[in-house]
Structure formats: C-alpha cells, structure tokens
Amino acid sequence: MPFRFRLWTLLALLSLVSWATLAPPGAHAQEQRDSSAVIEGLPFPDKVAGLVRGPTTTYPQAGYGFSVRYTGGRQSWADVYLYDKALDLTAPSKDALKIEMSAVLREILMVADARGVRNDTKVEATTLDGSMASARLRIGSDKAQILSFAFLTIAHGKFLKIRFSTRDLRTGRKQAETFRDATFKRIQSTKPVLQPKRDPRYI
C-alpha cells in the first residue's frame, strides 16, 4: 500500500475519533429527543415537556378526528386532539374559539358529574387571548387535588385542543404551559402531509 494512501487513511480515522470526542455531550441525546412520529400527516414528538408519547385514538363520529396521549408517570398526563366537528374552520368566525371552549368546559363538567366528582371540580380561570383560549380547573379534595388545563386554538382548519392534568400543584402549571407552547408551535408551523403513510402503530 503506498505510503501516501496509508497516511490519508490514518488522518481520516483520527478526524472521526476527534469529532466523536469533541461533539457536545448532549448531541446524540438531542437527536433522540427530537425524533417524532407522523400521525395523520402531522409530527408528534416522542417526548414533550417530560411527557412521553403513547397511543393514538381515532374517533368514529364524523368530525371528531383523533387524539394522541402523552404521559409522565403517575404525575402528569395530556391528550392532544385535532378535530373540526364537520365545521369549515379555514376562515373561522371570531367567536369560534369562545363557543368551542364553552363546549369543552361543559363536557368536562358532565364527565365530572357522571363520575360523582362534580362538586369537587371547579373552573378557576378562563381566558381568550387572540388565537388561543385557555381554562384552568381544580379537581378533588384538599388531600388529593389535580390541576387540569384546557388549551384551544385552530391549526390547519381544525380545532387543536390539549387537555393537560397533573398532580404536581407546585410546578404543574409551568409544565402544562411548556407542553402547550411546544405542541402548538410544532403543529401550527408544520405543513401537513396530504396523503400520509399511516404508521400502524399510531392508528
């Protein structure tokens, strides 16, 4: 083997070793954290704000779309919904979010009533800020309380809703808002795949 060729091969190997050594310690971890699945044409990361992506539910009723579950152990959990209720939301009315958030809260209270915890479910705050509606609820007794949030916006002609619940009364609100911001930003900024290749794991 010519000396020049052996020298070039050695230098190439040394450069690879140097890159692996000098690469930021979190480079591979960052790549893993940023991985996601395409579900119904939109990206859903493996992990968001400490919560890990779980199963997808597709609803049989027309216009009710699908949801993706995220969990963080027994402390926090969230569901991300995309649906349109058979409405044309490409140019929604200014009251669309207000009307839908009212329906979301009615549904939450109906479920609480069915579970016998209606008296322990309180809507603490509701806000409508431009293109987003939010609600904060507190569920349960003094000994076992859960903070619950509903976040609602419109993306790609559909309602994009997050229901986030947590037992962490100290930092749960911050985690919920971090999850909301990351999820809304990613989905709103992504052009949907019109004919997605459906991954059977998430159908």
Secondary structure as the mmCIF struct_conf table of DSSP 4:
data_model
#
loop_
_struct_conf.conf_type_id
_struct_conf.id
_struct_conf.beg_label_comp_id
_struct_conf.beg_label_asym_id
_struct_conf.beg_label_seq_id
_struct_conf.end_label_comp_id
_struct_conf.end_label_asym_id
_struct_conf.end_label_seq_id
HELX_RH_AL_P HELX_RH_AL_P1 PHE A 3 LEU A 22
BEND BEND1 ALA A 23 ALA A 23
TURN_TY1_P TURN_TY1_P1 PRO A 25 GLY A 26
HELX_RH_AL_P HELX_RH_AL_P2 ALA A 27 ARG A 33
TURN_TY1_P TURN_TY1_P2 ASP A 34 ASP A 34
STRN STRN1 SER A 36 ILE A 39
TURN_TY1_P TURN_TY1_P3 GLU A 40 GLY A 41
STRN STRN2 LEU A 42 PRO A 45
BEND BEND2 ASP A 46 ASP A 46
STRN STRN3 LYS A 47 VAL A 48
TURN_TY1_P TURN_TY1_P4 ALA A 49 GLY A 50
STRN STRN4 LEU A 51 THR A 58
BEND BEND3 PRO A 60 GLN A 61
TURN_TY1_P TURN_TY1_P5 ALA A 62 GLY A 63
STRN STRN5 PHE A 66 GLY A 72
TURN_TY1_P TURN_TY1_P6 GLY A 73 GLN A 75
STRN STRN6 SER A 76 TYR A 83
TURN_TY1_P TURN_TY1_P7 LYS A 85 ALA A 86
BEND BEND4 THR A 90 ALA A 91
TURN_TY1_P TURN_TY1_P8 LYS A 94 ASP A 95
HELX_RH_AL_P HELX_RH_AL_P3 ALA A 96 ALA A 114
TURN_TY1_P TURN_TY1_P9 ARG A 115 GLY A 116
HELX_RH_3T_P HELX_RH_3T_P1 ARG A 118 ASP A 120
STRN STRN7 THR A 121 ASP A 129
TURN_TY1_P TURN_TY1_P10 GLY A 130 SER A 131
STRN STRN8 MET A 132 GLY A 140
BEND BEND5 ASP A 142 ALA A 144
STRN STRN9 GLN A 145 ALA A 155
TURN_TY1_P TURN_TY1_P11 HIS A 156 GLY A 157
STRN STRN10 LYS A 158 THR A 166
BEND BEND6 ARG A 167 ARG A 167
TURN_TY1_P TURN_TY1_P12 LEU A 169 THR A 171
HELX_RH_AL_P HELX_RH_AL_P4 GLY A 172 GLN A 188
TURN_TY1_P TURN_TY1_P13 SER A 189 SER A 189
BEND BEND7 THR A 190 THR A 190
HELX_LH_PP_P HELX_LH_PP_P1 LYS A 191 VAL A 193
BEND BEND8 LEU A 194 GLN A 195
HELX_RH_3T_P HELX_RH_3T_P2 PRO A 200 TYR A 202
#
